[in-house]
Amino acid sequence: MAMAASNKFLMEEVTEDFLSCSICLENYKNPKVLPCLHTFCQQCLESFKAKSGGVLKCATCRIQCDTPIQKLKSNIFLTSLLDTFQRQRQLKTDHPPVCEVCQEKTATHRCVDCPQFTCDVCVKAHRYTPALRSHEVLTIDKYREIQSTGQLMVQSKVFCSVHKDSQLKFYCDTCQVPVCVECTIVKHRVPEHVHRDLQEVADEYKTQLREMLGKLKVKEKQIKKEKVAAESKREEIQNQCEVEKSKVKKRAKEVIERVKREEKMLIDSLDESATMALKDATMNIDEREFHHGNIVSTHHYLEALVHHGNAVHLLSTRLETMKRINEMVSMKKISPISHDIIKFQPTSDLGTLVGVITSDIHVCLSKCTVENIPKLLVRGESVNLLITTRDSKGKQAIVHHDVKTRVKTRKPDASWEDIDVTDNNDGTFHVKITGKMEGKQQIAMTIGNQHLPGSPFHIPVYIRGLVQTVGKGQLNSPFGLTINKHGDFVTADRENNRVVIHDIDGKFKQSFTFTGQFAKPFTPRDVTISDNNEYFMTDENNKQVVVSDENGKLIRKFGSSEIDNPRGIAINSVTKNVYVSEFSTDCIRKYTQDGVYIKSFGRNGSRRGEFNGPCMLAMNSNGMVYVPDYNNDCIQVFNSDDQFLFEFSSTGDSTMSCSRAVAVDENDYVYVGSEHKVTKHDSNGQFICRIDSDKDGLRHPLGVAVCNDGRIAVVDFSNNCIKVFVN
């Protein structure tokens, strides 16, 4: 009777979904079981992994699986169950099954042990095959008759995958796998391996598994209870919000149009606060629901495995099953929902006729922000700062009236002087600071005697104009210039056959020479640095681009097949491609950062998109390419697709002459080095001002770079140095 009930459960209670892959929604094909105990077709897992960028995650619970798909265990329980269903359907149809041996004649017999349908001819071969003589072969009618009484096992004997004709009867405790008699002689020999009766081990494991299923059931109920509590909390938040809104509406009806506008403002504030709280509550519920669903699906699968799986089915995933159950049972408890209490407070204050929204929110200093802190200040000039006070969630919050917001600056005698702070009464404050003395000006900002993040701020203050000279007596015919992530000056020191680095104070730091690594001495013209801190240098002598790390170790070189006379080099901020200007062949070469040649654009001429001596290059934040055209006395500008946009040549009181160098700052202002001066322009080339002055004695500026603190560094070729200016 028990066996009949088992058969009935299989046919009536195990649904089609249980035998279907949740990815392809079809019956399993070569089902593989993941460590989380969820099963999918092997082909579905391979496709799913490919679509997920090569990382395999369970489509049900999203847990990552690091085991190669080919090494995952086959779910022989589901395979056997699916085979049983398919064969029983065949037996119930009006069409007799086809012989599974010859695939031609109608089947008349069924082997209980294989299991296999055979015709009258093939059954003789089956019976006389020595290895199959012990199999029980019945006519199909007899098979149906016995099966209907519940006396026939639905799931047949399981045979060894190595010794195909040998039944799995033992369990190797050493390897923790089912084995046949031949396995115990060949690969699992005693005394190295310990064997026990397969059914005996399976019975022990069933007892252990039932105990663990009890714990899993307790965990399932706990998560469900927490989910109900979370849903109740969400309803409480919604109800509270509605109650407080009704108070606002009742009060608002008593006043005039001004009150109606205030009513809307207050309701919006309540809705915003409630929305944030509801969002947190929903996320909390979703997380519990997610864990609950995983536990339910695992529990359902294991219940079916315990009730209907044979010993092999049970033990084939024993380690994975116990690990997964322990993970679920020991799952950390999710923190309960918490939210700020918001209430409507009626008031008779003339400033607000309806009332205000009160909250237990407090200002969180670590979340407060200060905007528009300058990298440097010019002495005598001012800048406006914006202080925003925020709560623990980063939302703008008003400081309690008893808490003071103060800003002060340190004077030359080391005493502190207060700076006026304008309270906007909305959680923001405006402060105006002025560069008072040359050097580093110290600004402290506090709320309730506690410093804001970053306070005190140290802001360099300069006098406008030339403020520093770097490399005097060390450089010989310097060309290109860039600034590295440390704020150092990185210069192509051409006649010294090196790239040299000076720190922010102008002190020599290191140099790259590449002695003996190329056919000819390394002769750099320009240098630029990629986002991953690789140094790209044009090598005029060897007609190539050289790439090194920040210590000057050679990484690669490229371009010798195309490059003839390299000058400037830059990396596009949008496409990340490398651009190299060719001074004598009047074109721009384009490469990937790995050195793969893409294309060239431009040719000799004086029309738009044509060059006559292109020099150093620069890119802005939108990927626009700025090309100094030396003999055409202008700057030509292209988009990131290398299409000509416009050109400009005005330097205010004159036309640009011998344009050699260009740089772009973070605000897309453009700095151009021409014959004897450096000028500032907007992103469209409109002249703004001159950076240097005649008294600075700038001669042949060949390189321009914007320092990390906003100063402008210029290579003075004829004076063999770098001059730094404050604009």
SULGI-V763945 format. One record per residue. N is the residue number from 1. NEAR is the number of other ideal C-beta (glycine too) atoms within 10 Angstrom. Layout:
BEGIN
N/NEAR ; N/NEAR
END
This chain:
BEGIN
1/7 ; 2/7 ; 3/13 ; 4/14 ; 5/10 ; 6/16 ; 7/21 ; 8/11 ; 9/14 ; 10/18 ; 11/14 ; 12/8 ; 13/11 ; 14/16 ; 15/8 ; 16/8 ; 17/8 ; 18/15 ; 19/18 ; 20/15 ; 21/20 ; 22/15 ; 23/15 ; 24/15 ; 25/9 ; 26/11 ; 27/15 ; 28/21 ; 29/14 ; 30/13 ; 31/24 ; 32/23 ; 33/21 ; 34/26 ; 35/20 ; 36/22 ; 37/23 ; 38/21 ; 39/24 ; 40/27 ; 41/21 ; 42/17 ; 43/15 ; 44/21 ; 45/23 ; 46/15 ; 47/14 ; 48/19 ; 49/16 ; 50/10 ; 51/8 ; 52/12 ; 53/6 ; 54/7 ; 55/10 ; 56/20 ; 57/15 ; 58/20 ; 59/16 ; 60/18 ; 61/18 ; 62/10 ; 63/15 ; 64/12 ; 65/18 ; 66/7 ; 67/13 ; 68/9 ; 69/16 ; 70/8 ; 71/7 ; 72/20 ; 73/16 ; 74/16 ; 75/25 ; 76/19 ; 77/23 ; 78/22 ; 79/17 ; 80/20 ; 81/24 ; 82/18 ; 83/13 ; 84/21 ; 85/18 ; 86/11 ; 87/19 ; 88/15 ; 89/11 ; 90/16 ; 91/14 ; 92/9 ; 93/8 ; 94/4 ; 95/7 ; 96/15 ; 97/18 ; 98/15 ; 99/21 ; 100/17 ; 101/17 ; 102/13 ; 103/9 ; 104/10 ; 105/15 ; 106/13 ; 107/22 ; 108/18 ; 109/22 ; 110/27 ; 111/20 ; 112/17 ; 113/16 ; 114/17 ; 115/17 ; 116/21 ; 117/24 ; 118/25 ; 119/21 ; 120/12 ; 121/13 ; 122/21 ; 123/21 ; 124/12 ; 125/12 ; 126/17 ; 127/14 ; 128/9 ; 129/11 ; 130/7 ; 131/10 ; 132/16 ; 133/10 ; 134/9 ; 135/18 ; 136/13 ; 137/19 ; 138/16 ; 139/13 ; 140/18 ; 141/11 ; 142/13 ; 143/21 ; 144/15 ; 145/13 ; 146/13 ; 147/19 ; 148/11 ; 149/11 ; 150/16 ; 151/11 ; 152/20 ; 153/15 ; 154/20 ; 155/18 ; 156/20 ; 157/16 ; 158/20 ; 159/16 ; 160/17 ; 161/11 ; 162/12 ; 163/17 ; 164/9 ; 165/14 ; 166/15 ; 167/16 ; 168/22 ; 169/19 ; 170/22 ; 171/26 ; 172/19 ; 173/13 ; 174/11 ; 175/13 ; 176/12 ; 177/16 ; 178/26 ; 179/24 ; 180/23 ; 181/15 ; 182/14 ; 183/23 ; 184/16 ; 185/12 ; 186/12 ; 187/12 ; 188/21 ; 189/11 ; 190/10 ; 191/5 ; 192/7 ; 193/16 ; 194/12 ; 195/19 ; 196/12 ; 197/12 ; 198/23 ; 199/13 ; 200/12 ; 201/21 ; 202/21 ; 203/13 ; 204/12 ; 205/18 ; 206/16 ; 207/9 ; 208/12 ; 209/21 ; 210/12 ; 211/10 ; 212/16 ; 213/16 ; 214/10 ; 215/14 ; 216/22 ; 217/13 ; 218/11 ; 219/19 ; 220/18 ; 221/12 ; 222/15 ; 223/24 ; 224/15 ; 225/11 ; 226/18 ; 227/19 ; 228/12 ; 229/14 ; 230/21 ; 231/16 ; 232/11 ; 233/18 ; 234/19 ; 235/11 ; 236/13 ; 237/19 ; 238/14 ; 239/10 ; 240/17 ; 241/19 ; 242/11 ; 243/11 ; 244/20 ; 245/17 ; 246/11 ; 247/17 ; 248/21 ; 249/14 ; 250/11 ; 251/19 ; 252/19 ; 253/10 ; 254/9 ; 255/13 ; 256/8 ; 257/7 ; 258/11 ; 259/17 ; 260/13 ; 261/12 ; 262/19 ; 263/20 ; 264/12 ; 265/13 ; 266/23 ; 267/18 ; 268/11 ; 269/16 ; 270/20 ; 271/13 ; 272/13 ; 273/21 ; 274/20 ; 275/11 ; 276/14 ; 277/22 ; 278/16 ; 279/10 ; 280/16 ; 281/22 ; 282/14 ; 283/11 ; 284/21 ; 285/20 ; 286/12 ; 287/15 ; 288/21 ; 289/15 ; 290/13 ; 291/19 ; 292/18 ; 293/13 ; 294/24 ; 295/23 ; 296/14 ; 297/16 ; 298/23 ; 299/17 ; 300/11 ; 301/19 ; 302/22 ; 303/15 ; 304/19 ; 305/22 ; 306/15 ; 307/13 ; 308/20 ; 309/22 ; 310/22 ; 311/21 ; 312/20 ; 313/23 ; 314/22 ; 315/20 ; 316/22 ; 317/24 ; 318/17 ; 319/12 ; 320/17 ; 321/22 ; 322/14 ; 323/14 ; 324/22 ; 325/21 ; 326/13 ; 327/14 ; 328/21 ; 329/13 ; 330/9 ; 331/14 ; 332/5 ; 333/8 ; 334/15 ; 335/8 ; 336/10 ; 337/19 ; 338/10 ; 339/18 ; 340/15 ; 341/11 ; 342/20 ; 343/15 ; 344/23 ; 345/11 ; 346/13 ; 347/13 ; 348/7 ; 349/8 ; 350/6 ; 351/7 ; 352/16 ; 353/18 ; 354/23 ; 355/21 ; 356/16 ; 357/18 ; 358/11 ; 359/15 ; 360/9 ; 361/17 ; 362/13 ; 363/20 ; 364/15 ; 365/16 ; 366/9 ; 367/17 ; 368/24 ; 369/15 ; 370/19 ; 371/10 ; 372/10 ; 373/14 ; 374/17 ; 375/12 ; 376/18 ; 377/21 ; 378/16 ; 379/16 ; 380/11 ; 381/11 ; 382/11 ; 383/15 ; 384/11 ; 385/20 ; 386/14 ; 387/23 ; 388/18 ; 389/22 ; 390/18 ; 391/18 ; 392/13 ; 393/12 ; 394/13 ; 395/15 ; 396/14 ; 397/21 ; 398/17 ; 399/19 ; 400/10 ; 401/7 ; 402/6 ; 403/14 ; 404/13 ; 405/18 ; 406/14 ; 407/21 ; 408/17 ; 409/19 ; 410/18 ; 411/13 ; 412/8 ; 413/5 ; 414/7 ; 415/8 ; 416/13 ; 417/9 ; 418/9 ; 419/17 ; 420/8 ; 421/17 ; 422/12 ; 423/15 ; 424/12 ; 425/10 ; 426/11 ; 427/18 ; 428/16 ; 429/21 ; 430/13 ; 431/19 ; 432/13 ; 433/20 ; 434/14 ; 435/21 ; 436/17 ; 437/12 ; 438/13 ; 439/14 ; 440/12 ; 441/22 ; 442/16 ; 443/20 ; 444/16 ; 445/24 ; 446/16 ; 447/19 ; 448/13 ; 449/8 ; 450/11 ; 451/12 ; 452/21 ; 453/11 ; 454/12 ; 455/17 ; 456/17 ; 457/18 ; 458/11 ; 459/20 ; 460/18 ; 461/20 ; 462/21 ; 463/12 ; 464/14 ; 465/14 ; 466/18 ; 467/16 ; 468/17 ; 469/14 ; 470/23 ; 471/22 ; 472/13 ; 473/7 ; 474/17 ; 475/25 ; 476/14 ; 477/15 ; 478/26 ; 479/27 ; 480/30 ; 481/26 ; 482/26 ; 483/19 ; 484/16 ; 485/10 ; 486/12 ; 487/13 ; 488/21 ; 489/26 ; 490/25 ; 491/31 ; 492/30 ; 493/25 ; 494/22 ; 495/12 ; 496/18 ; 497/19 ; 498/23 ; 499/26 ; 500/23 ; 501/21 ; 502/20 ; 503/14 ; 504/18 ; 505/9 ; 506/17 ; 507/9 ; 508/12 ; 509/14 ; 510/15 ; 511/17 ; 512/25 ; 513/16 ; 514/21 ; 515/10 ; 516/7 ; 517/11 ; 518/17 ; 519/8 ; 520/11 ; 521/14 ; 522/21 ; 523/21 ; 524/28 ; 525/25 ; 526/30 ; 527/27 ; 528/25 ; 529/16 ; 530/13 ; 531/10 ; 532/8 ; 533/10 ; 534/16 ; 535/23 ; 536/24 ; 537/26 ; 538/29 ; 539/24 ; 540/21 ; 541/15 ; 542/21 ; 543/17 ; 544/23 ; 545/23 ; 546/24 ; 547/19 ; 548/19 ; 549/13 ; 550/17 ; 551/8 ; 552/15 ; 553/10 ; 554/13 ; 555/12 ; 556/12 ; 557/18 ; 558/21 ; 559/22 ; 560/14 ; 561/8 ; 562/19 ; 563/21 ; 564/14 ; 565/14 ; 566/27 ; 567/24 ; 568/30 ; 569/26 ; 570/26 ; 571/18 ; 572/18 ; 573/15 ; 574/14 ; 575/16 ; 576/13 ; 577/19 ; 578/25 ; 579/25 ; 580/28 ; 581/29 ; 582/23 ; 583/20 ; 584/12 ; 585/18 ; 586/20 ; 587/21 ; 588/22 ; 589/23 ; 590/20 ; 591/21 ; 592/13 ; 593/17 ; 594/9 ; 595/16 ; 596/11 ; 597/14 ; 598/13 ; 599/12 ; 600/15 ; 601/17 ; 602/22 ; 603/12 ; 604/13 ; 605/12 ; 606/12 ; 607/8 ; 608/10 ; 609/16 ; 610/16 ; 611/26 ; 612/14 ; 613/19 ; 614/28 ; 615/26 ; 616/34 ; 617/25 ; 618/25 ; 619/22 ; 620/20 ; 621/13 ; 622/11 ; 623/16 ; 624/21 ; 625/25 ; 626/24 ; 627/28 ; 628/30 ; 629/24 ; 630/21 ; 631/16 ; 632/22 ; 633/17 ; 634/21 ; 635/22 ; 636/25 ; 637/20 ; 638/20 ; 639/13 ; 640/15 ; 641/10 ; 642/19 ; 643/10 ; 644/17 ; 645/14 ; 646/12 ; 647/16 ; 648/20 ; 649/19 ; 650/14 ; 651/21 ; 652/12 ; 653/7 ; 654/12 ; 655/10 ; 656/22 ; 657/13 ; 658/16 ; 659/29 ; 660/25 ; 661/28 ; 662/27 ; 663/26 ; 664/21 ; 665/18 ; 666/11 ; 667/11 ; 668/13 ; 669/17 ; 670/25 ; 671/26 ; 672/28 ; 673/31 ; 674/25 ; 675/16 ; 676/16 ; 677/21 ; 678/25 ; 679/21 ; 680/18 ; 681/22 ; 682/13 ; 683/16 ; 684/11 ; 685/19 ; 686/10 ; 687/17 ; 688/14 ; 689/10 ; 690/16 ; 691/26 ; 692/22 ; 693/13 ; 694/9 ; 695/8 ; 696/18 ; 697/13 ; 698/24 ; 699/11 ; 700/17 ; 701/28 ; 702/26 ; 703/29 ; 704/26 ; 705/26 ; 706/20 ; 707/20 ; 708/14 ; 709/16 ; 710/17 ; 711/22 ; 712/23 ; 713/23 ; 714/27 ; 715/32 ; 716/25 ; 717/21 ; 718/13 ; 719/17 ; 720/17 ; 721/19 ; 722/23 ; 723/24 ; 724/20 ; 725/23 ; 726/22 ; 727/21
END
